[in-house]
């Protein structure tokens, strides 16, 4: 990229890659000042709806008042929303849902993504960090099922302490696989000066991946049961955070 910029500036070069290979790189150099960064996030529900039901997307965008929707429109949107909560915003999974509505194939795609992530853990992480990274990743559904959602190290592993696992959390955050939201009780400027650095919540970057990682059955999303209560709230929080993340550049807090 550096030499294209210096010797052939008439070309526009676009490169795509995982943050795992950029933020976590242990070797090589980077062409500082030669690259403009663009960050891609999983599809939002609005983007999903724009493809799934363009007329409904236009209708929602034209709304001015915040008021209850007519039942005919509400049910139509709810059906699309449930589809989105099943597949999430990973492009291949969302495309499968939009093109075929084949939930079994969507599940396979999401599981493949999670399997690939685990392979990336061992590829990009320091050997001494791999097991801790895996423990943190597997604990996220349990963390979110608690009433206050606050990240608790004891849920990662009995006897776990912050100093043992904070590097693993930082690794995930830098890789863009999780969103870490810190507690802030003082809405003063600058916000970063009033963060409580010891208390935070952890969410996954995509709602479809969270559902698959938690082994939440598709049927629970379509027809919620009495046993699907506390995690339903966490699921909703993750969805809201995921969509807010695409709209604001500042770190999100709670």
C-alpha positions in Angstrom: 0.0 0.0 0.0 2.8 2.3 0.8 4.4 2.0 -2.7 1.1 2.3 -4.5 0.6 5.5 -2.6 4.0 6.8 -3.4 4.6 5.5 -6.9 1.1 4.9 -8.4 -1.2 7.3 -6.7 -3.7 7.2 -9.6 -4.9 3.8 -8.3 -7.4 3.4 -5.5 -6.5 0.3 -3.4 -9.0 -1.3 -1.0 -8.0 -4.0 1.4 -10.2 -5.9 3.8 -9.1 -7.8 6.8 -9.9 -8.8 10.4 -8.8 -6.7 13.3 -7.3 -9.9 14.6 -4.6 -9.6 12.0 -4.1 -5.8 12.5 -4.5 -5.0 16.2 -2.9 -8.2 17.3 0.0 -8.4 14.8 3.3 -9.2 16.4 5.5 -8.8 13.4 5.8 -6.6 10.3 5.3 -2.9 9.8 2.3 -0.7 8.9 2.3 2.2 6.4 1.5 5.0 8.8 -0.1 7.9 7.1 -0.8 6.0 3.9 -4.1 4.4 4.8 -7.6 5.7 5.5 -9.5 3.4 7.9 -13.2 2.4 7.4 -14.8 0.1 10.0 -17.5 -2.3 8.9 -20.0 -3.6 11.5 -22.6 -6.4 11.3 -25.8 -5.4 9.5 -28.2 -3.4 11.6 -31.9 -4.3 11.7 -32.6 -1.2 9.6 -30.3 -2.4 6.8 -31.8 -5.9 7.1 -35.3 -4.5 6.7 -34.3 -2.4 3.8 -33.6 -5.5 1.8 -36.3 -7.7 3.4 -39.2 -5.3 3.1 -38.3 -2.0 1.3 -41.8 -0.5 1.5 -41.9 -1.1 5.3 -38.4 0.4 5.6 -39.5 3.5 3.7 -42.7 3.7 5.9 -40.7 3.7 9.1 -38.2 6.3 7.8 -41.1 8.6 7.0 -42.6 8.5 10.5 -42.4 11.8 12.4 -44.3 11.1 15.6 -43.4 8.5 18.2 -46.7 6.6 18.5 -48.1 3.0 18.4 -48.0 1.5 14.9 -51.1 0.0 13.3 -51.4 -3.7 14.1 -51.0 -4.7 10.4 -47.7 -2.9 10.2 -46.5 -3.9 13.7 -47.0 -7.6 13.0 -45.2 -7.3 9.7 -42.2 -5.6 11.3 -42.2 -8.0 14.2 -41.9 -11.0 11.8 -38.9 -9.4 10.1 -37.4 -8.5 13.5 -37.6 -12.0 14.7 -35.8 -13.2 11.6 -33.1 -10.7 12.2 -32.7 -11.8 15.9 -32.2 -15.3 14.6 -29.6 -14.6 11.9 -28.0 -11.5 13.2 -25.9 -9.2 11.1 -23.2 -11.5 9.9 -23.4 -11.0 6.1 -23.5 -14.6 5.0 -26.1 -15.6 7.7 -28.3 -12.5 6.9 -28.1 -13.2 3.2 -29.1 -16.8 3.7 -32.1 -15.7 5.8 -33.1 -13.1 3.2 -32.7 -15.4 0.2 -33.9 -18.8 1.4 -35.3 -18.4 4.9 -33.6 -21.7 5.7 -32.9 -21.5 9.4 -30.9 -24.8 9.4 -28.4 -23.2 6.9 -28.3 -20.0 8.9 -27.4 -22.0 12.0 -24.6 -23.8 10.1 -23.2 -20.5 8.9 -23.2 -19.0 12.4 -21.6 -22.1 13.9 -18.9 -22.0 11.2 -18.1 -18.4 12.1 -17.8 -19.3 15.8 -15.6 -22.3 14.9 -13.4 -20.0 12.7 -13.1 -17.6 15.6 -11.7 -20.3 17.8 -9.1 -21.2 15.2 -8.2 -17.5 15.1 -7.7 -17.4 18.8 -4.9 -19.9 18.5 -3.5 -18.3 15.4 -3.2 -14.7 16.6 -3.1 -14.9 20.4 0.0 -15.5 22.5 0.2 -19.2 23.5 -0.1 -18.3 27.2 -3.3 -16.4 26.5 -5.3 -18.9 24.5 -6.9 -20.8 27.3 -7.9 -17.6 29.1 -9.4 -16.1 25.9 -11.5 -19.3 25.4 -12.7 -19.2 29.0 -13.8 -15.5 28.7 -15.5 -16.1 25.4 -17.5 -19.1 26.7 -18.5 -17.3 29.8 -20.2 -14.3 28.0 -23.7 -15.9 27.9 -23.5 -16.6 31.6 -22.3 -13.1 32.3 -25.3 -11.7 30.5 -27.8 -14.0 32.1 -27.2 -12.3 35.5 -29.6 -9.6 36.6 -27.2 -6.7 36.6 -25.1 -8.0 33.7 -21.9 -6.8 35.4 -18.8 -8.8 34.3 -17.8 -11.1 37.1 -14.5 -12.9 36.9 -15.6 -15.8 39.1 -18.0 -16.8 36.3 -15.1 -17.2 33.9 -13.5 -19.8 36.2 -13.8 -20.6 39.9 -11.1 -18.6 41.7 -10.4 -16.4 38.7 -9.0 -12.9 39.4 -9.0 -9.7 37.3 -5.2 -9.7 36.8 -5.4 -13.2 35.2 -8.1 -12.4 32.7 -8.0 -8.7 32.0 -5.5 -9.2 29.1 -7.9 -11.7 27.5 -10.8 -9.1 27.7 -8.5 -6.4 26.2 -7.6 -8.8 23.4 -11.2 -9.4 22.5 -12.0 -5.7 22.7 -9.1 -4.7 20.4 -10.1 -7.5 17.9 -13.7 -6.0 17.7 -15.3 -9.2 18.8 -16.8 -7.8 22.0 -18.1 -4.4 23.1 -17.0 -3.4 26.6 -19.3 -0.8 28.2 -18.1 0.9 31.4 -20.1 2.2 34.3 -20.4 6.0 34.5 -22.4 7.6 37.3 -21.4 11.2 36.5 -22.6 12.6 33.2 -19.9 15.3 33.1 -17.3 16.2 30.5 -15.1 14.6 29.6 -17.0 11.4 30.1 -13.8 9.3 30.1 -12.7 11.1 33.3 -15.7 9.7 35.2 -15.6 6.1 34.1 -15.5 3.4 36.8 -12.7 1.3 35.4 -13.5 -1.6 37.8 -17.1 -2.2 36.7 -18.1 -3.0 33.2 -20.4 -5.1 31.0 -19.4 -7.2 28.0 -21.5 -7.8 24.9 -20.8 -9.7 21.7 -20.5 -7.7 18.4 -23.4 -9.6 16.8 -26.7 -10.8 18.1 -26.8 -13.9 15.9 -23.4 -15.0 17.2 -24.6 -14.4 20.8 -27.7 -16.5 20.3 -25.7 -19.4 18.7 -22.9 -19.2 21.3 -25.6 -19.3 24.1 -27.3 -22.3 22.3 -30.6 -20.4 22.5 -33.1 -22.3 20.4 -34.7 -20.5 17.5 -38.1 -21.4 18.8 -37.5 -19.3 21.9 -37.0 -16.2 19.7 -40.1 -17.0 17.6 -42.4 -17.8 20.5 -40.8 -16.8 23.9 -41.5 -19.2 26.8 -41.7 -18.7 30.5 -38.2 -20.0 30.9 -36.8 -17.4 28.5 -36.9 -14.3 30.7 -33.7 -12.8 32.1 -31.6 -13.8 29.1 -34.3 -12.2 26.9 -33.4 -8.9 28.5 -29.7 -9.4 27.9 -30.5 -10.4 24.3 -32.4 -7.1 23.8 -29.6 -5.1 25.4 -27.0 -6.7 23.1 -29.2 -5.8 20.1 -29.6 -2.2 21.2 -25.8 -1.8 21.8 -25.0 -3.4 18.5 -27.2 -0.9 16.6 -26.0 2.1 18.6 -22.4 1.2 18.0 -22.8 1.9 14.3 -24.1 5.4 15.0 -21.7 6.9 17.5 -17.9 7.1 17.4 -17.5 7.6 21.2 -17.2 4.5 23.5 -20.6 3.6 24.8 -21.3 3.6 28.6 -24.1 2.6 30.9 
